[in-house]
Amino acid sequence: LACDVNATSPDFGPTSFDCQPTVAANISGTGLKLGLTFTDSTQTVTAGIPTGPLCSAGPCHCAECSGDNSVGCSSDADCSVVGAGTCTANSHAAAKQNSCDGLVCEDDGTGTDQGKCGAATPIRLYCDGQVRGNGEGYIPCDANGQADCDSLDADCDGGDCGLCGSDPLAGAGGQGFARCFLPSITATGVPGIFSSEGVASFCSASTSNVGVNAAGGLPGPGRVRLDFDFDLYCADHSTPYDLPGGSNCP
């Protein structure tokens, strides 16, 4: 049967709960294995992987489990809970904490643990024809290299990645600071009876696609937020249930 479309992503188009992505759309090879524990309280991933064979410039947030390199981890505890050894592996190139020059990541003031690279890191330029749902550019290009955007036209919406230099969220001239994670990445949920917000902070392992790993900084950290709204009904399945106790129910 045809897939039900449950939501539409501004970046990736229609998504479905009951159908896997098409093989042609899966650029990550074998995909990702993510074990998420959602909570309405707080979860934190802290950079604690020391500089060495797993982390080229650190400390880093994430590595992979020695017993299963498809499982990302920030500590041995993440691996032991699933019987996957210790957090001592990295099946691809050693990760970095961020891509900022001198690893200088500054708080951007948004309160989201997302930072921006310090002044020592050159300003970034982006192709303006392919942007995220919020209008932010994500395909970097060289100041003198319109060819960077033109070379990817076949992979962009409408066959055109646009012009190099214009990122609507970056200010005049399309110039923007590179984004980065701060040393501690925290997600805080919101408990509730009729509505709540569940969050998870986690480590993702690398994929079998070297390009995806380089672009996504994998293995590396991530955060997910799910907003829930609940409608409670009485046993007749039609009368809204009032708190406390549902005394209004027939």
N, C-alpha and C positions, 0 to 999 in steps of 0.2 A: 504494500500500500504506500501511497504517497506520505512523506514526512509531514507532521504537523509543525508549523512554524510557531514557536513559543515566544520568541523575542527577536528583535533585529538589532544587531550591533552596528554602530556607525563606522567601525573599522572593518568588520568582516562579513557584514550582511546577515541574512537569516540564520537563526540558530534553533536547534530542536532538542528537546529532552529525550526523544525516543529514537533518534537517528544519529549515527556517527558521521563526522565530516567525510566528504568524498575523498578518495585516495588522492586525486589530483590536487586537492586543496591542502593536503597534509605535507607541509614543507619541513616538518621536524623529523621526518623519517619514522622512527618507531614511536614517536610521541613522548608525552611526559607522564610520569607516575607520581601523583601528588596525594599525600595522605594529610588531609586537612582536619583539624579539630576546631570546630566553630564554638565560640563562646560569646556571651553578652557582657563579659568582663574585659580583661586586658591580656594580650599576648605580646611578647617582645622577642625579637631576634637580635642578638648583639654580636658584633664582629669580634670573634675570638679565635679564629683559625690563624696561627702564627705564620709569618713570612717563611717560606721554604718551598718544598716541592709541590705543595697544594696551592700555594698563594704567592704569586710573584712579587706582590707589593701589598703589604697588609698592615694590621691583621684584616682578614677577610670574614665575611659573614657566613659563607657556606662552603661545604665540600660534599663528598659522596661517601656512602657506606661501603666498607671494604667487602662485605658479603653480597652486595647487590648495588652496582654502580648506577642503577636507575632510580635510587632513592637518595634524595638530597638530605643534608643534615647540617646542623650547627654545633652538635656535640655528640659524644658517644651515646648518650641517652636516647637520642632520636633513632639510632640504629638498633640498639639493644631491644627496644620496645617492639620491633618488628622482626627480631632475630636476624639482623643483617650485619653483624660484626661491629666494627668501630668506625668512627668518622675520620678515616685516614686515607681516602682515595680521591682521585680526580682522573677520569678517563680521557680527558682532553687537555688542552693547554692550561697551565696554571692560571687561576683567576686573579683579579685585582679587586681591592675594596671599591674603587671607582676609577673613572677614566680622567680625573682631573690632574692637571700638572701638579706635582708635589703632593698628590692625594689630598689637596685642600678642598674640602666640601663645606660650604657655609650654609647655615640655616636660612631658608628663603622667606621666613616669617609667616608661612601659611599654617604652621602648627601641625603639619602632616608628616614630619620626619623626612620630607623630601627637601633636598638642598640644591644649591647651585654651585658650580665650580667657582673658585676664587678668581681674583683679577689676573693671576699669573697664567690662567688658561685662556688661549685665544677665543675670541667671540666665534660662535658657530653660525653657519648659514645653512638654509634648508631649501629643498624644492617645494614651491608653493602650490603645486597642482595635486599633491597627495598629502592629506593632513588627517590627524585624528578627529574624532567626533567633536572635540572642543575647539577645533581650528588650529591646533598646534602642529607644526611641521615635525616630521620624524625621519626624513631621508636627508642626511647631511650632504653637503656639496662644497666644493672649493670655490673661493671667491672669484677665481679666474677660470672656473671649470664648468661652464654650462653643459659641457659634454657629460658631466656626472649625472645630470638629470635626464638628458636626451638618451643616454645609453639604457635607461630603465623604462623608457616610454611604453614598451610592450607589456610591462607588468603593472602599470598604473591605470587607474580608472579612466576610461575614455581614451586610452592610448597616449596620454600626455601627462608627464610628471611636472609640467610647468617650468617656471623660471627659477634659477638658483638665486637665493637671497631673500625671499619673502616668507617670513614666518609671522602670521597675524598676531600671535601672542608675544612676540619677542620685541616689538617696538619698531621704530623707524628703520627702514632699510632691511628688514627681515633678519636682523642680527639678534642672537640670543645666547644666553649663558647655557652651557651644557648642564644637564640635570644629573643629580647624584643622590645616593642614599647616605644619610648620616650614620655614624657608628652604631646607634641603637635604633631599631625600627619597631615602633609600637603601634598596635591596633587596639582600639577600645570600643567595645560594643555598647548597646543601650538596651537594658532589660525592659520588658513591658508585657502587659496582659493582652491588649488588643493590637499592639504593634511592638516590634522589637528590631534590633539590629545585631546580627551575628557577624563576628569578624574572625579572621585567622591570619597570623603571621607565620611564614613558613620558608623553607629552603627548597628550591627546585634543583634537581640534578641537570646535567647537560643532556642534549639530544644527540642523535647520530648525524646531525647536520652542522658542520663546522661554522657555516655562515650564520645560522640561527644562534649558535652559542656565542659568537663574537658580537652580534647585534644585541642580544639579550643579556650579555654578561653572565652566562651560565657555566658552571653552577652558580646560583645566586639567589638572593632573597626576593620575596614577593608578599603581597597582602591582598586579601579578598574581603569584601563587605557584601552581605546579603541583607536586604531590608524585607521584613515580614509584616504582613497585615492579616489579622485574624478576625473572622466573623463568627460569633458564637450564637447558636440557636438552641431553642428548647427541644424536647423530645419529639414535638410535632413537626420539626424540621422547617418551620416557617416563622415562628415567633422569635424575634431577637432576644437573646438571653441577657438579662440585666444583672449586674453585680450590686451588692453581694448576694450570693445564694440562689439567684434565679427565681426569686419569689413571684415574679410576674408570669412565670410559665403556667400555661393552662393544665 
